[in-house]
Structure formats: structure tokens, C-alpha cells
């Protein structure tokens, strides 16, 4: 299933139109509101429109992607000659290598976001035939200097201003997180604290996982799950701070992290990340715009 392929491929570094956005700087007086568009290639896969060096593209937005990347064809279009190598691992420990492009900026509604290093990877070879082209993926690394709110319920990614962030945090519950930078420090993902009877587990918050949550076999019994069961099973646990996570979870004996929390949780919660300061808040989602 394509959602499982995406979970393996996009977490490894641990043509839909977009409606008008509000142009601003996250350090200024206004916010930047980016519409997220469902893509038919996978369950809950969201895309956004951006341009690189004057060329428009359609990109997945994925909090679990680790590092942003462009396709080989798009790299050629923008005049990037891929070089070198970025090495990372999937959540089940499989090694993946990709060449790199340096100094790319993704322009969204007139505002530029960039990272020192981006990858070059062809996601389309994993996609079903005859689906809209995807030119790459944009992850949290591009927004590392910003505060952002992901609202899957409203299908929006909001780059916060100082004032909007202050208002947002007043209505949310702060939760402990770790910023995880793999792939030689180029990648960026967020792990949230999950208390267990034996200590604190850390699980990735992953908008690219549209399936069941994933729990490592090494902590399955602590989460009151059957460590030997291969099929998804009902799970209920708490994120530190008293945020409940319910639904189905799959136990995996090869997981290189404690767990992975996906869109079936995030659809009910707005996630605010101050990536510059390493802080996070969760607030009940609303479909109101």
C-alpha cells in the first residue's frame, strides 16, 4: 500500500493548485497561511505549491520527512547538478542514500524558506500510475528558524508571527519535545515525550504516516500491547502533559525509535512548533477557518 511505502521512504532521515496565502514574515507582524492539498497518491498525503529559482513545483509537506528534497527532473529544471551524498536510515533501520543540492530556497506566496542542504530523490517511482506529479518534499528543516502550526483539520500550515504565536500558545498545551537532526545534522524531525511505567519514551510526530501509529516492540508491553502481534491492535496512551492518543497501533520489532504518531492523531490536534526554540504545543483541532 502506498501509505506504507511513504512511511518507509519519507521518515528515513530519522498538479493541485494552492489557494491564496497571507504574505508575511514569521518575525514580522503577520502570518503566512499555506493551504495544504490532498494528493491522490496516498492516504492523508498533503502537498503544497512552491517555486524554486523561478520554477513552480508541487511538493509533499511531511513533518516526518527529515530533509527536504527535489526530484531528479526538477533538479535539472532548476539548474542544480546533484553531487555528493546524504545518508540516512528508515524507521526500520534500512539505509538510504541520495545525492544533494545546496542552497535551495522554496518560495511560498512570496516568502523564501531554505536549508543549507537538500536531497535529490525520485518519489514518483513509488507512486501509482497516472497521479499528479510530485516534484519533491518539504520538511521541517526548511522552517527551522520559524514557528509553524500544522492544522490537518483545516488543511493549513501556518507560519506564525510573534503575536500569533503568543496567542496560539495561550490556547494550547505545551508538551515536551526533542528536535532530532540526523543525516549529519541536515535533517529535522520532532519527537514527543510519552511516559511509560519504566521511563520516558520518545515518539516521532509524523504527518506523512496516514496509517496506524507504530510502536517499537521494545516498549510494546509497557504500552499494554501484544509484542508478538503483527496486525494493528487497539492502543491508548498519553503524551506527557495529559494529551491522549487512541486508535490502532502496529508493533514493529525493527523500529529504530520508540514510536511514530501519525495523521490519525494529528487530524484531531493542531500542532504548533517553535523550531527555533525547540518547543511544542497541542490544541484541540477545529474545522473552522
C-alpha positions in Angstrom: 0.0 0.0 0.0 1.4 3.4 -0.9 0.9 4.8 2.5 3.2 2.2 3.9 5.7 2.9 1.2 5.6 6.6 2.2 6.1 5.7 5.8 9.2 3.8 5.0 10.6 6.3 2.4 9.7 9.7 3.8 10.6 9.1 7.5 14.1 7.9 6.6 16.0 11.0 7.7 15.0 9.8 11.3 -0.8 19.4 -10.0 -3.0 20.7 -7.3 -3.4 24.5 -7.1 -3.0 26.2 -3.8 -5.3 29.0 -2.7 -4.0 32.5 -1.9 -2.0 32.9 1.2 -1.3 35.8 3.5 2.2 37.0 2.8 4.3 37.8 5.9 7.4 37.1 7.8 7.3 34.9 10.9 9.4 37.5 12.6 7.1 40.3 11.4 3.6 41.5 12.2 1.7 39.0 10.0 1.3 35.3 9.5 1.7 33.2 6.3 -1.1 30.8 5.8 -0.4 28.0 3.4 -3.2 25.8 2.1 -2.5 22.0 2.1 -4.0 19.9 -0.7 -4.8 16.2 -0.5 -2.9 14.2 -3.1 -4.5 11.0 -4.6 -1.2 9.1 -4.3 -1.6 8.2 -0.7 -3.8 8.3 2.4 -3.7 11.7 4.1 -0.7 12.8 1.9 -0.7 16.6 1.8 1.0 18.8 -0.8 1.8 22.5 -1.2 2.8 24.7 -4.0 6.2 26.4 -4.0 8.7 27.7 -6.5 12.5 27.2 -6.7 14.7 29.5 -8.7 11.6 30.7 -10.6 10.2 27.2 -11.4 6.9 26.1 -9.9 6.6 22.7 -8.2 4.2 20.5 -6.3 5.7 19.3 -3.0 4.7 17.0 -0.2 4.6 18.5 3.2 5.8 16.0 5.8 6.8 16.6 9.4 8.5 13.2 9.5 10.4 13.6 6.2 13.6 14.8 7.9 15.2 16.5 5.0 13.6 18.4 2.1 14.3 17.1 -1.4 13.6 17.7 -5.1 13.1 15.1 -7.8 16.0 14.5 -10.3 13.9 16.0 -13.1 13.1 19.1 -11.0 16.8 19.4 -10.0 17.7 19.5 -13.7 15.0 22.1 -14.4 16.3 24.5 -11.7 19.9 24.1 -12.8 21.1 22.0 -9.9 23.8 19.4 -10.6 23.4 16.8 -7.8 26.6 15.9 -6.1 27.9 14.1 -3.0 25.7 12.0 -0.8 23.3 12.3 2.1 22.9 9.1 4.2 20.0 8.3 6.5 18.0 5.4 7.7 14.4 4.4 7.6 12.4 4.0 10.8 13.1 0.2 10.4 16.9 0.8 10.0 17.2 0.4 6.2 20.0 2.6 4.9 19.1 5.1 2.1 21.5 7.3 0.2 20.7 10.3 -2.1 22.7 13.0 -3.8 22.4 16.5 -2.7 21.7 20.1 -3.9 22.9 23.0 -1.7 21.5 26.4 -1.2 17.9 25.9 -2.4 15.2 28.2 -1.3 11.5 27.3 -1.6 9.4 30.4 -2.3 5.8 30.2 -0.9 3.5 33.1 -1.5 6.4 35.5 -2.0 8.4 34.4 1.1 11.5 32.3 0.9 12.4 29.3 3.1 15.6 27.4 2.7 18.0 24.9 4.1 21.8 24.6 3.5 21.4 21.1 2.2 18.5 19.4 0.3 18.3 15.9 -1.2 17.6 14.7 -4.7 15.2 11.7 -4.7 12.6 10.3 -7.1 9.4 9.7 -5.1 7.3 9.1 -8.3 8.7 5.6 -8.8 6.8 4.6 -5.6 3.6 6.2 -6.7 0.6 4.7 -8.5 0.4 5.4 -12.2 -1.5 8.5 -13.6 -1.4 10.5 -10.4 -0.3 14.2 -10.4 3.4 14.8 -10.5 5.3 15.4 -7.2 8.4 17.5 -7.5 9.8 16.7 -4.1 9.1 17.0 -0.4 9.3 19.9 2.1 10.0 19.1 5.7 10.6 20.9 8.9 14.3 21.6 8.0 13.1 24.4 5.7 11.2 26.0 8.6 14.0 25.6 11.2 14.2 29.3 12.0 10.4 29.7 12.3 7.4 28.8 14.4 4.7 26.9 12.5 1.3 25.4 13.2 0.0 22.4 11.3 -3.8 22.1 11.2 -4.7 19.0 9.3 -8.4 19.6 10.2 -8.2 22.9 8.4 -5.6 21.7 5.8 -3.4 24.6 6.6 0.3 25.1 7.5 0.6 28.5 9.3 4.0 30.3 9.7 3.4 32.2 12.9 4.3 35.8 13.6 5.4 36.8 17.1 1.9 37.9 18.1 0.1 35.0 16.5 2.5 32.6 18.2 1.8 34.2 21.6 -1.9 33.8 21.0 -1.6 30.3 19.8 0.4 29.1 22.8 -2.1 30.6 25.3 -4.8 28.2 23.9 -2.6 25.2 23.6 -1.0 22.7 26.0 2.8 22.7 25.9 4.3 19.2 25.5 8.0 18.2 25.9 9.7 17.5 22.6 13.2 16.8 21.2 14.4 18.2 17.9 16.2 15.4 16.1 18.8 16.2 13.5 20.0 13.1 11.6 21.9 12.8 8.3 24.9 14.7 9.5 22.7 17.4 11.0 20.9 18.3 7.8 17.5 16.6 8.8 15.0 17.9 11.3 12.2 16.0 12.9 10.3 16.3 16.2 9.9 13.6 18.9 7.3 14.0 21.7 7.6 12.6 25.2 5.4 9.6 26.1 5.5 8.4 29.7 5.8 4.7 30.4 6.0 2.8 33.7 9.7 2.4 33.2 10.6 5.8 31.9 10.0 8.4 29.2 9.6 7.1 25.6 10.1 9.5 22.6 7.8 9.1 19.6 8.0 11.0 16.3 5.2 13.2 15.2 4.7 12.3 11.5 2.2 13.9 9.2 3.5 11.5 6.5 2.1 8.5 8.2 -1.6 8.0 7.2 -1.8 4.5 8.7 -1.8 3.1 12.2 0.6 4.5 14.8 3.7 2.5 15.2 5.2 1.3 18.5 8.6 -0.4 18.9 8.5 -4.0 20.1 11.0 -3.0 22.8 8.3 -0.9 24.6 5.1 -2.7 23.4 4.4 -4.4 26.7 4.9 -1.1 28.6 2.1 0.3 26.3 -0.1 -2.7 27.1 0.3 -4.0 23.6 0.9 -7.6 22.5 4.6 -7.6 21.4 4.1 -10.6 19.1 1.0 -9.5 17.3 1.8 -8.4 13.7 -1.7 -6.9 12.9 -2.7 -3.4 14.1 -4.2 -3.5 17.6 -6.1 -1.0 19.8 -3.8 1.3 21.7 -4.3 4.0 24.3 -1.6 6.1 25.8 -0.7 9.6 26.9 1.7 12.2 25.6 3.4 13.9 28.5 1.1 16.8 29.7 -2.0 14.6 29.5 -2.7 14.5 25.8 -4.5 11.2 24.9 -3.5 9.1 21.9 -6.1 6.4 20.9 -6.7 4.3 17.9 -4.9 1.4 16.2 -1.1 0.8 16.6 1.2 -1.6 14.8 4.1 -3.2 16.8 7.4 -3.3 14.8 10.4 -5.2 16.0 12.9 -3.3 13.8 11.9 0.2 14.8 14.9 2.5 15.4 12.8 4.8 17.5 10.3 4.2 20.3 7.3 5.0 18.1 5.7 7.0 15.4 2.4 9.0 15.8 0.7 9.9 12.5 -2.2 11.7 11.0 -5.0 9.7 12.7 -3.9 11.6 15.9 -2.9 14.9 14.2 -6.3 15.3 12.5 -7.7 16.0 16.0 -5.0 18.3 17.2 -3.4 21.4 16.0 0.4 21.1 16.4 2.4 24.3 17.0 6.2 24.0 16.8 8.6 26.8 17.7 11.5 25.2 15.8 14.0 27.9 16.7 13.5 27.3 20.4 12.6 23.6 20.5 9.1 24.0 22.0 5.7 22.5 21.0 2.1 22.9 21.9 -1.0 20.8 21.1 -4.6 22.2 20.9 -7.9 20.5 20.0 -8.5 21.0 16.3 -11.4 22.8 14.8 -12.6 22.8 11.2 -13.5 26.5 11.4 -11.3 28.7 9.2 
